[in-house]
Amino acid sequence: MEIKICCIQSLEEAELARAAGATAIGLVSAMPSGPGPIPDEVIAELCGAMKGLITTVLLTSETSVEGVISHVERTQPSAVQLVDRVAAGVIPALRLLQPGVQIIEVVHVSGPEALEQAKASKADVILLDSGKAGSGVLGGTGQTHDWALSAKIVAESAKPVWLAGGLTPENVAEAISAVRPAGVDVCSKLRPNGRLDPDLLAQFISAAQGHS
C-alpha cells in the first residue's frame, strides 16, 4: 500500500512522514485552490534533501507542455502529479525529457465521465480526488466522493490507482475495503491546526497499513 502524505511544509514534516512509514510526500506548488502551497524554491530544496529516501511528488497545476516540463526541471521531484487536464503532448514529453520521473494523473471523481478519463490515461498512476477539472477546485477539498464509482475505476483500470479526498484516520480502513486502491493520499485531515499532527499521522498510517 502506497501512503502519500500531502501538503508537506518543511524538512521537519518530510522527515516526520518518512519516519512514520509514508512512502511518498506531496509538495504543493501554487494552486487556484486548496491548502498547503509552498514556493518552488522550497519544493526544490525538499526534493534534494529527501532524494533516495522517499518519493517526492510535485503537485503542479501547469497544463502546457512547456509549463509542466519547466516546473519539473526547476524542482527535480521523483514524481509529478498533474492536478488538472493537461495538453495532449504533456505526458509523452515528460517521458522523453524526464524518463526517471513517475507521472501521476489526477482524475476528479465528479461524475461517470471519470471512468472514461481514467481508462484513457497514459500516466503511470491514477489518483482519484474530489475536485472538478477546469473549475479551479483541483483537490484539497477535504471531501469524500463516490467510492462506488472509485471502486469501479480501480476494477477496470490497468494502472495502479490511488485514492484521495476526505480520508481520515477514522475512515481510511473503510475506504480501502470499499475501493481497493493501490495507495491512499491525505492532507487536510492530518492538520487540525495547520501543522502535520504526529499522532493523527501515526493513526492514519497504522489504519492504512492494517487494511492494505
N, C-alpha and C positions, 0 to 999 in steps of 0.2 A: 504493500500500500504506500503510494507516494503521499507525503503530507507536506503541503506548501503553506508556510506562514507568510502572509502578505502584509504590505504596508510597513515593512521594516524601516525604522527611522535612523538607526545608528549602528556602529560596530558592536556596541554592547547588546543591542537587541538581536543582531545577527548571531552572535555567539550564544546568546540565551536560547534561541530557536534551535541551533545546531546541537547544543548540549542536551536539549530536551528530547531530541530524536527526530526533528524535522528533516526531510530530505531535500527541501528547496525553500528559498526565501524569495518573496516578491518585492521588487523595488519599483515603486510607482513614480513615474515621471509626471510632468504637467498634464492634467486631465480636465475635461469640461465639467466633470462631476466626481463625487466620491472622496473618501478620506485618504490621507497619508502621502500626498505627493512630496517628493524631495528633489532638490536640484540635481541636474545631470552630473555635476561635479562630485556630489556626494555618492551618487549611484556608481560612478566610475571608481571611486575610492573603495567602496564596499565590494565591488566586483573583484578588484585587485586583491584586497585583503582576504577574501573568502575563496579565492581561486583554488580548486582542488579539494576544498573542504566540504562544500555543499553546492548544490545547483543554484546559481544566481539568475533570477528571472527579471529581465527588464520589461515592465509594462509600458507599452507605447501606444499613443493614440494617433500617431502618424499613419497615413493611409497611402501615400505615394511611394513609388519605388525609391526615389531619391531620399525622401524623408525617413523612411524606415532604415535604409542602408546606412545613412549618415548617423542616425541615432544609435544603431548597434556599434558602428565604428567608434563613436565617441565614448561609449560606456563599457564596451567589451564584456558583456554578460556571457554566461554559458547557455542561456536560453532567452528567447524573446517571445513575449505574449502580445499578440495582435488583438486589441480590445474592440476594434471597430472593423467594419467591412473594408478590405484593402483593395487596391488596384490589382488587376489580373496578373501583372508581372512581378508582384512583390515576392511571393514565395519562391518562384524559380530563381529570381535574382539573389535572394538570400542564400539559397542552396549553392549557387555558383560562387558568390563572393565571400560568404561566411559559412563554409561547409561544416565547421565544427559546432555551429550554434543550433540548438534544438528549437524548433518552431512550434509554438502553441497558439492555436487559433481559438478565440472565444466565440462561442455560439450562444446568443442570448435566447433563452427559452421563454419567449413571449407568445408562441403560438405554434401550430403544426408545421409551419414553414421551417422551423428549427431542425426538424428531422432531415429535410432535403439539403439544407445547408451543411449539416454535419456529414452526410453521406458524400457530398461533393467536395469536402475539404481535402486539400493537398498537404496539410500540415502534418507534423509528426504526432501531435497530441491535440485533442479537442477538449476545451474547458467549457463546461456548461455554467452559465451565470444568469442573473436575474435582471439584467438591463434590457435595453432595446437599441439595436443598431441604428445609427443615424439620428438618434433622438437627443444625443448629448448625455444620456444616462447610460454609462458604459460599465457598470459594476459598482461594488462598494455600497450597495443599497441596504445590506443587512436584512434583505427579504428573501424568503424561500420562493421557489417556483413550483411548477407541476412536476413532482418527482415521478409520476407515472409516465409522463412524456420523456423525462430524462432516462428512465429505465428502458424505454423503447429505443431511444437513441443508442444507449450502451449495447443493447442486444443486436442492433442492426449495423453497428459501426465496425469496420475492420481495424480501426485505430484505437489506442488507449484513450479513454475518456475520464477526465477529472470532473469533480462536482464542486461547485461553489454556490454561494448565495444563501445567506442567513444561517449558516452552520454554527452550532454552539457545542460546548461540551455535553449538553443535555440531549441534543438531537442528532449528533453525528453518527452514533451507532445505528439509529433508526434509518437515517439517510443511506448509510452504506448497505444495510439489509434490503432497503427498498430499491435502490438504484444499481447496486453492484459496480461502482466505478473503480477505475484503476488508481485513482487518487482523490484527495479532498483538499480544499483550499479555504482558508479562513483569514479574516482581517478584523472587522469591527467588533465582533463579539468577544474578542480576547482583550479588548482595550476599553474597559469601563471608564477610565479617566484619561484616555488619550495615549497612554503608555501600555506596552505589552505587559500583561499581568502574568507573572511566573506560575501562579497557582492555576489559573484558568488554562494557560498553555499546557501545563503538565496534565491536567484533566482531559483536555481535548485530545492530546496525542495518545494518552492511555486508552481512551474510549475508541479512537480510530484504529489503533493497533490491535485492540482486542476483538474487533469485528472485521478485520481485513481478510 
